[in-house]
C-alpha cells in the first residue's frame, strides 16, 4: 500500500509540474521547479526549462530512423542543467561524447559549460580534458564545439599528448575525434617510434 501511494504521489507531481515524455523534450533528468518569475512570452516548454534545474541532465543526438537504424552522433551529460534563457542552458560537471558508428571517438569533460538549444552547440570551461579513441589527449581551460562543422575550438593555451609526445600551442581547431588538430606557436617534444 505504501509503495502504491508513493507511485501515485510521483505521478501526481509529474502531472502538476508539467513533465513531458523523453521523446517530447529530447532531454532526460529530474526537474526541480523554481518559483515562477514575471510573465513572459516564451512557450510553456521553454518557460519550464528556464525555471528548472535538471539533475542528471542527458541529451543525445542521433541520425537515422528512431528504433531502427538510429546511430548516436553526440551525447551531452551534466550533473546539473539550469535554464538561463529560452535558448541557453548552463551546465555543471559536463561530459560530451562524440560517436562514429555508435562507437565513442572522442570524449571531453569540464567543470562548467553552456549549451545553446537553438544552435545545438556550446562551450565548456574549467580543467577541460579531451580524449580520443586513438589515444590523443588535450588539456585546456575552455573549448567551444560547433554542431554544423563538428569542430572543437579553443583560444587559450592547449597541451596535446599522444604516446610519449607532448606539445603545447596557442589555440586549437580539432575534429571531434581529436585525431586531427591545428594549433599555433607550437613547442614541445615529439617521439617517433622507428620500430
TIGUTOR-452062 format. One line per 8 residues: number of its first residue (from 1); for each residue x, y, z of N, C-alpha, C. Coordinates in Angstrom, 1 decimal, padded with zeros to 4 digits, always signed. Layout:
<rs>
NUM> X Y Z X Y Z X Y Z; ...
</rs>
This chain:
<rs>
1> +000.8 -001.2 +000.0 +000.0 +000.0 +000.0 +000.9 +001.3 +000.0; +001.9 +001.2 +000.8 +002.8 +002.4 +000.9 +003.5 +002.7 -000.5; +003.9 +001.6 -001.1 +004.5 +001.7 -002.5 +003.6 +002.3 -003.5; +002.3 +001.9 -003.4 +001.3 +002.4 -004.3 +001.1 +003.9 -004.1; +001.1 +004.3 -002.8 +000.9 +005.7 -002.5 +002.0 +006.6 -003.1; +003.3 +006.0 -003.0 +004.4 +006.8 -003.5 +004.3 +006.9 -005.0; +003.9 +005.8 -005.7 +003.8 +005.9 -007.1 +002.7 +006.9 -007.6; +001.6 +006.9 -006.9 +000.6 +007.9 -007.2 +001.0 +009.3 -006.9
9> +001.8 +009.5 -005.8 +002.3 +010.8 -005.5 +003.3 +011.3 -006.6; +004.1 +010.4 -007.0 +005.1 +010.8 -008.1 +004.4 +011.1 -009.4; +003.4 +010.3 -009.8 +002.6 +010.6 -011.0 +001.9 +011.9 -010.9; +001.4 +012.2 -009.7 +000.7 +013.5 -009.5 +001.6 +014.6 -009.6; +002.8 +014.5 -009.0 +003.8 +015.6 -009.1 +004.3 +015.8 -010.6; +004.4 +014.7 -011.4 +004.8 +014.8 -012.8 +003.7 +015.6 -013.5; +002.5 +015.3 -013.3 +001.4 +016.0 -014.0 +001.4 +017.4 -013.6; +001.5 +017.7 -012.2 +001.4 +019.0 -011.7 +002.6 +019.9 -012.2
17> +003.8 +019.3 -012.3 +005.0 +020.1 -012.7 +005.1 +020.2 -014.2; +004.3 +019.5 -015.0 +004.3 +019.6 -016.4 +005.4 +018.8 -017.1; +005.9 +017.8 -016.4 +006.9 +016.9 -017.0 +006.4 +016.3 -018.3; +007.3 +016.2 -019.3 +007.0 +015.6 -020.6 +007.7 +014.3 -020.8; +007.2 +013.5 -021.7 +007.9 +012.3 -022.1 +009.3 +012.6 -022.6; +010.2 +011.7 -022.5 +011.6 +011.9 -023.0 +011.5 +012.3 -024.5; +010.7 +011.6 -025.3 +010.6 +011.8 -026.7 +010.2 +013.3 -027.0; +009.3 +013.9 -026.2 +008.9 +015.2 -026.5 +010.0 +016.3 -026.2
25> +010.7 +016.1 -025.1 +011.7 +017.1 -024.7 +013.1 +016.9 -025.3; +013.4 +015.7 -025.6 +014.8 +015.4 -026.0 +015.8 +015.4 -024.9; +015.4 +015.7 -023.7 +016.2 +015.7 -022.5 +015.8 +014.8 -021.4; +016.7 +014.3 -020.7 +016.4 +013.4 -019.5 +016.9 +014.1 -018.3; +016.3 +013.7 -017.2 +016.8 +014.2 -015.9 +015.6 +014.4 -015.0; +016.0 +014.8 -013.7 +015.0 +015.1 -012.7 +014.9 +016.6 -012.6; +013.7 +017.1 -012.9 +013.5 +018.6 -012.9 +013.1 +019.0 -011.5; +013.7 +020.2 -011.0 +013.3 +020.8 -009.8 +012.7 +022.2 -010.1
33> +011.5 +022.4 -009.9 +010.8 +023.6 -010.3 +011.2 +024.8 -009.3; +011.5 +025.9 -009.9 +011.7 +027.1 -009.1 +010.5 +028.0 -009.2; +010.4 +029.0 -008.3 +009.3 +029.9 -008.3 +009.2 +030.6 -009.7; +008.0 +030.8 -010.1 +007.8 +031.4 -011.4 +008.1 +032.9 -011.3; +008.8 +033.4 -012.3 +009.2 +034.8 -012.4 +008.1 +035.6 -013.1; +008.4 +036.8 -013.5 +007.4 +037.7 -014.2 +006.9 +037.0 -015.5; +005.8 +037.4 -015.9 +005.2 +036.8 -017.1 +006.1 +037.1 -018.3; +006.2 +036.1 -019.2 +007.0 +036.3 -020.4 +006.2 +035.7 -021.6
41> +006.8 +035.9 -022.8 +006.2 +035.4 -024.0 +006.7 +034.1 -024.5; +007.6 +033.4 -023.7 +008.1 +032.1 -024.2 +007.1 +031.0 -024.0; +007.3 +029.9 -024.8 +006.3 +028.8 -024.7 +006.4 +028.1 -023.4; +005.4 +027.3 -023.1 +005.3 +026.5 -021.8 +006.6 +025.7 -021.6; +007.0 +025.0 -022.7 +008.2 +024.1 -022.5 +009.5 +025.0 -022.2; +009.6 +026.1 -023.0 +010.8 +027.0 -022.7 +010.7 +027.6 -021.4; +009.5 +028.0 -020.9 +009.4 +028.6 -019.6 +009.7 +027.6 -018.6; +009.3 +026.3 -018.8 +009.6 +025.3 -017.8 +011.1 +025.1 -017.7
49> +011.8 +025.1 -018.8 +013.3 +024.9 -018.8 +013.9 +026.1 -018.1; +013.4 +027.3 -018.3 +014.0 +028.5 -017.7 +013.8 +028.5 -016.2; +012.8 +027.9 -015.7 +012.5 +027.9 -014.3 +013.0 +026.6 -013.6; +013.7 +025.7 -014.3 +014.0 +024.4 -013.8 +015.5 +024.2 -013.6; +015.8 +023.4 -012.7 +017.1 +022.8 -012.6 +016.9 +021.3 -012.8; +017.7 +020.8 -013.8 +017.6 +019.4 -014.1 +018.8 +018.7 -013.6; +018.6 +017.7 -012.7 +019.7 +016.9 -012.2 +019.9 +015.7 -013.1; +021.1 +015.3 -013.3 +021.4 +014.1 -014.2 +020.9 +014.4 -015.6
57> +021.3 +015.6 -016.1 +020.9 +016.0 -017.5 +021.6 +015.1 -018.5; +020.8 +014.8 -019.6 +021.4 +014.0 -020.6 +020.7 +014.3 -021.9; +021.4 +014.6 -023.0 +020.8 +014.9 -024.3 +021.6 +014.2 -025.3; +021.0 +013.5 -026.3 +021.6 +012.7 -027.3 +021.1 +013.1 -028.7; +022.0 +013.3 -029.6 +021.6 +013.5 -031.0 +021.9 +012.2 -031.8; +020.9 +011.8 -032.6 +021.1 +010.6 -033.4 +020.8 +010.9 -034.9; +021.3 +010.0 -035.7 +021.0 +010.0 -037.1 +020.2 +008.8 -037.5; +019.4 +008.8 -038.5 +018.6 +007.7 -038.9 +017.3 +007.6 -038.3
65> +016.5 +006.6 -038.6 +015.2 +006.4 -038.1 +015.2 +005.9 -036.6; +014.3 +006.4 -035.8 +014.3 +006.0 -034.4 +013.8 +004.5 -034.3; +014.4 +003.8 -033.4 +014.1 +002.4 -033.1 +014.5 +001.5 -034.2; +015.2 +001.9 -035.3 +015.6 +001.0 -036.4 +017.1 +001.1 -036.5; +017.5 +002.0 -037.3 +019.0 +002.2 -037.6 +019.5 +003.4 -037.0; +019.0 +004.0 -035.9 +019.4 +005.2 -035.3 +020.9 +005.0 -034.8; +021.7 +006.0 -035.1 +023.1 +006.0 -034.6 +023.3 +007.3 -033.8; +024.0 +007.1 -032.7 +024.4 +008.3 -031.9 +025.4 +009.1 -032.7
73> +025.2 +010.5 -032.6 +026.2 +011.4 -033.2 +027.0 +012.0 -032.0; +026.2 +012.5 -031.0 +026.9 +013.0 -029.8 +025.9 +012.9 -028.6; +026.5 +012.9 -027.4 +025.8 +012.8 -026.2 +026.4 +013.8 -025.2; +025.5 +014.6 -024.6 +025.9 +015.6 -023.6 +025.3 +015.2 -022.3; +026.2 +015.1 -021.3 +025.7 +014.7 -019.9 +026.3 +015.8 -018.9; +025.4 +016.1 -018.0 +025.8 +017.1 -016.9 +025.2 +016.7 -015.6; +025.9 +016.9 -014.5 +025.3 +016.7 -013.2 +024.1 +017.5 -013.0; +024.2 +018.8 -013.6 +023.1 +019.7 -013.4 +023.0 +020.6 -014.6
81> +021.7 +021.0 -014.9 +021.5 +021.9 -016.0 +020.5 +022.9 -015.5; +020.7 +024.2 -015.8 +019.8 +025.3 -015.4 +019.5 +026.2 -016.6; +018.2 +026.4 -016.9 +017.9 +027.3 -018.0 +018.2 +028.7 -017.6; +018.9 +029.4 -018.5 +019.2 +030.8 -018.3 +018.3 +031.7 -019.1; +018.1 +031.3 -020.3 +017.2 +031.9 -021.2 +016.4 +030.8 -022.0; +015.6 +031.2 -022.9 +014.8 +030.1 -023.6 +015.8 +029.3 -024.5; +016.9 +029.8 -024.9 +017.9 +029.1 -025.7 +019.1 +028.6 -025.0; +019.5 +029.3 -023.9 +020.8 +029.0 -023.3 +020.6 +028.2 -022.0
89> +021.3 +027.1 -021.8 +021.3 +026.2 -020.7 +022.7 +026.1 -020.1; +022.8 +026.5 -018.8 +024.1 +026.4 -018.1 +024.2 +025.0 -017.5; +025.5 +024.4 -017.5 +025.7 +023.1 -017.1 +026.8 +023.0 -016.1; +026.8 +022.0 -015.2 +027.9 +021.8 -014.3 +028.3 +020.3 -014.4; +029.6 +020.1 -014.2 +030.2 +018.7 -014.3 +029.8 +018.1 -015.6; +030.4 +018.6 -016.7 +029.9 +018.3 -018.0 +030.8 +017.2 -018.7; +030.2 +016.3 -019.5 +030.8 +015.3 -020.3 +030.2 +015.4 -021.7; +031.0 +015.5 -022.7 +030.5 +015.5 -024.1 +031.2 +014.3 -024.8
97> +030.4 +013.4 -025.4 +030.9 +012.3 -026.2 +030.5 +012.4 -027.6; +031.4 +012.1 -028.5 +031.1 +012.1 -030.0 +031.3 +010.7 -030.4; +030.4 +010.3 -031.4 +030.3 +008.9 -031.8 +030.5 +008.8 -033.3; +031.0 +007.6 -033.8 +031.0 +007.2 -035.2 +030.6 +005.8 -035.2; +029.6 +005.4 -035.9 +029.0 +004.1 -036.0 +028.8 +003.5 -034.5; +028.2 +004.4 -033.7 +027.8 +004.1 -032.3 +029.0 +003.7 -031.4; +030.2 +004.1 -031.8 +031.4 +003.9 -031.0 +031.9 +005.3 -030.6; +032.3 +005.4 -029.4 +032.8 +006.7 -028.9 +034.2 +007.0 -029.6
105> +034.3 +008.1 -030.2 +035.6 +008.5 -030.9 +036.2 +009.7 -030.2; +035.5 +010.4 -029.3 +036.1 +011.5 -028.6 +035.2 +011.8 -027.4; +035.9 +012.1 -026.3 +035.2 +012.5 -025.0 +035.9 +013.7 -024.5; +035.1 +014.7 -024.0 +035.6 +015.9 -023.4 +034.8 +016.2 -022.1; +035.6 +016.6 -021.1 +035.0 +016.9 -019.8 +035.4 +018.3 -019.4; +034.6 +018.9 -018.5 +034.9 +020.2 -018.0 +034.0 +020.5 -016.8; +034.4 +021.4 -016.0 +033.7 +021.8 -014.7 +032.4 +022.4 -015.0; +032.3 +023.3 -015.9 +031.1 +024.0 -016.3 +030.9 +024.1 -017.8
113> +029.7 +024.5 -018.2 +029.5 +024.6 -019.6 +028.2 +025.3 -019.9; +028.0 +025.6 -021.2 +026.8 +026.2 -021.7 +026.4 +025.5 -023.0; +025.1 +025.3 -023.1 +024.5 +024.6 -024.3 +023.5 +025.5 -024.9; +023.6 +025.8 -026.2 +022.7 +026.6 -026.9 +021.7 +025.7 -027.6; +020.4 +025.7 -027.1 +019.4 +024.7 -027.6 +019.1 +025.0 -029.1; +019.1 +026.2 -029.5 +018.8 +026.5 -030.9 +019.9 +026.1 -031.9; +021.1 +026.4 -031.6 +022.3 +026.0 -032.4 +022.8 +024.6 -032.2; +022.3 +024.0 -031.1 +022.8 +022.7 -030.7 +024.3 +022.6 -030.6
121> +024.9 +023.7 -030.1 +026.4 +023.9 -029.9 +026.6 +024.4 -028.5; +027.9 +024.5 -028.1 +028.1 +025.0 -026.7 +029.5 +025.2 -026.4; +029.8 +025.4 -025.1 +031.2 +025.6 -024.7 +031.4 +024.9 -023.3; +032.6 +024.8 -022.9 +033.0 +024.1 -021.7 +034.2 +024.9 -021.1; +034.2 +025.1 -019.8 +035.2 +025.8 -019.1 +035.7 +025.0 -017.8; +036.9 +025.3 -017.4 +037.5 +024.8 -016.2 +038.0 +023.4 -016.3; +039.4 +023.3 -016.3 +040.0 +022.0 -016.4 +039.5 +021.1 -017.5; +039.4 +021.6 -018.7 +038.8 +020.9 -019.8 +039.9 +019.8 -020.3
129> +039.4 +018.6 -020.4 +040.3 +017.5 -020.8 +039.5 +016.7 -021.9; +040.2 +016.4 -023.0 +039.6 +015.6 -024.0 +040.4 +014.4 -024.4; +039.8 +013.3 -024.7 +040.5 +012.0 -025.0 +039.9 +011.5 -026.4; +040.7 +010.9 -027.2 +040.2 +010.3 -028.4 +040.4 +008.8 -028.3; +039.6 +008.1 -029.1 +039.8 +006.6 -029.2 +041.1 +006.2 -029.7; +041.8 +007.1 -030.4 +043.1 +006.9 -031.0 +044.3 +007.1 -030.0; +044.0 +007.6 -028.8 +045.0 +007.8 -027.7 +045.5 +009.2 -027.6; +044.9 +010.1 -028.3 +045.3 +011.5 -028.1 +044.6 +012.1 -026.9
137> +045.2 +013.1 -026.2 +044.6 +013.8 -025.1 +044.9 +015.3 -025.2; +043.9 +016.1 -025.0 +044.1 +017.5 -024.9 +043.8 +018.1 -023.6; +044.4 +019.1 -023.2 +044.1 +019.8 -021.9 +044.1 +021.3 -022.2; +043.1 +022.0 -021.7 +043.0 +023.5 -021.9 +042.0 +024.0 -020.9; +041.8 +025.3 -020.8 +040.8 +025.9 -019.9 +039.4 +026.0 -020.4; +039.3 +026.2 -021.7 +037.9 +026.3 -022.3 +037.9 +025.9 -023.8; +036.8 +025.3 -024.2 +036.6 +025.0 -025.6 +035.2 +025.3 -026.0; +035.0 +025.4 -027.3 +033.7 +025.5 -027.9 +033.5 +024.4 -028.9
145> +032.3 +023.9 -029.1 +032.0 +022.9 -030.1 +030.9 +023.5 -031.0; +031.0 +023.2 -032.3 +030.0 +023.7 -033.2 +029.4 +022.6 -034.0; +028.1 +022.4 -033.9 +027.5 +021.2 -034.5 +027.6 +021.2 -036.0; +027.4 +022.4 -036.6 +027.4 +022.5 -038.1 +028.8 +022.0 -038.7; +029.9 +022.3 -038.1 +031.2 +022.0 -038.6 +031.8 +020.7 -037.9; +031.2 +020.3 -036.8 +031.7 +019.2 -036.0 +033.1 +019.4 -035.6; +033.5 +020.7 -035.3 +034.8 +021.0 -034.8 +034.8 +021.5 -033.4; +035.9 +021.3 -032.7 +036.2 +021.8 -031.4 +037.2 +022.9 -031.5
153> +037.0 +024.0 -030.8 +037.9 +025.1 -030.9 +038.2 +025.6 -029.5; +039.5 +026.1 -029.4 +039.9 +026.7 -028.1 +040.8 +027.9 -028.5; +040.8 +028.9 -027.7 +041.5 +030.1 -027.9 +042.8 +030.2 -027.1; +042.8 +029.6 -025.9 +043.9 +029.8 -025.0 +045.0 +028.7 -025.2; +045.9 +028.6 -024.2 +047.0 +027.6 -024.2 +046.4 +026.2 -024.2; +046.9 +025.3 -025.1 +046.5 +024.0 -025.2 +047.7 +023.0 -025.1; +047.5 +021.9 -024.4 +048.5 +020.9 -024.3 +047.9 +019.7 -025.0; +048.7 +019.0 -025.9 +048.3 +017.9 -026.6 +049.3 +016.7 -026.3
161> +048.7 +015.6 -025.9 +049.6 +014.4 -025.6 +049.2 +013.3 -026.5; +050.2 +012.6 -027.0 +049.9 +011.3 -027.8 +051.2 +010.5 -027.6; +051.0 +009.2 -027.2 +052.1 +008.4 -026.9 +053.0 +009.0 -025.9; +054.3 +009.1 -026.1 +055.3 +009.7 -025.3 +055.5 +011.2 -025.7; +054.8 +011.7 -026.6 +054.9 +013.0 -027.1 +054.0 +014.0 -026.4; +054.5 +015.2 -026.3 +053.7 +016.3 -025.7 +054.1 +017.6 -026.4; +053.0 +018.3 -026.9 +053.2 +019.6 -027.5 +052.3 +020.6 -026.8; +052.7 +021.9 -026.9 +051.9 +023.0 -026.4 +051.7 +023.9 -027.5
169> +050.5 +024.6 -027.5 +050.3 +025.5 -028.6 +049.3 +026.6 -028.1; +049.1 +027.6 -028.9 +048.1 +028.6 -028.6 +046.9 +028.4 -029.6; +045.8 +028.2 -029.0 +044.6 +028.0 -029.8 +044.5 +026.6 -030.3; +043.3 +026.2 -030.7 +043.1 +024.8 -031.2 +041.9 +024.8 -032.1; +042.0 +024.1 -033.2 +040.9 +023.7 -034.0 +041.1 +022.2 -034.2; +040.1 +021.4 -033.8 +040.3 +019.9 -033.9 +039.0 +019.3 -034.4; +039.1 +018.1 -035.0 +038.0 +017.3 -035.3 +037.4 +016.7 -034.0; +036.2 +016.3 -034.0 +035.6 +015.8 -032.8 +036.2 +014.5 -032.3
177> +036.9 +013.8 -033.2 +037.6 +012.6 -032.8 +039.0 +012.9 -032.1; +039.3 +014.2 -032.1 +040.6 +014.8 -031.6 +041.8 +014.2 -032.2; +041.6 +013.6 -033.4 +042.8 +012.9 -034.1 +043.4 +014.0 -035.0; +042.7 +014.8 -035.6 +043.2 +015.9 -036.5 +043.1 +017.2 -035.8; +044.2 +018.0 -035.7 +044.1 +019.2 -035.0 +045.1 +020.2 -035.6; +044.8 +021.5 -035.3 +045.7 +022.6 -035.7 +045.9 +023.5 -034.5; +047.1 +023.9 -034.2 +047.4 +024.8 -033.2 +048.6 +025.8 -033.7; +048.8 +026.8 -032.9 +049.8 +027.8 -033.3 +050.9 +028.0 -032.2
185> +052.0 +028.5 -032.6 +053.2 +028.7 -031.7 +053.5 +027.5 -030.9; +053.7 +026.4 -031.7 +053.9 +025.1 -031.1 +055.3 +024.9 -030.5; +055.4 +024.3 -029.3 +056.6 +023.9 -028.8 +056.4 +022.5 -028.0; +057.4 +021.8 -027.8 +057.3 +020.5 -027.1 +058.2 +019.5 -027.7; +057.9 +018.2 -027.4 +058.7 +017.1 -028.0 +057.8 +016.1 -028.6; +058.3 +015.6 -029.7 +057.6 +014.5 -030.4 +058.5 +013.3 -030.5; +058.0 +012.2 -030.0 +058.8 +010.9 -030.0 +058.3 +010.1 -031.2; +059.3 +009.7 -032.1 +058.9 +009.0 -033.3 +059.5 +007.6 -033.0
193> +058.6 +006.6 -033.1 +058.9 +005.2 -032.9 +059.3 +004.6 -034.3; +060.6 +004.3 -034.4 +061.0 +003.8 -035.7 +060.9 +002.2 -035.8; +060.3 +001.6 -034.9 +060.2 +000.1 -034.8 +059.1 -000.3 -035.7
</rs>
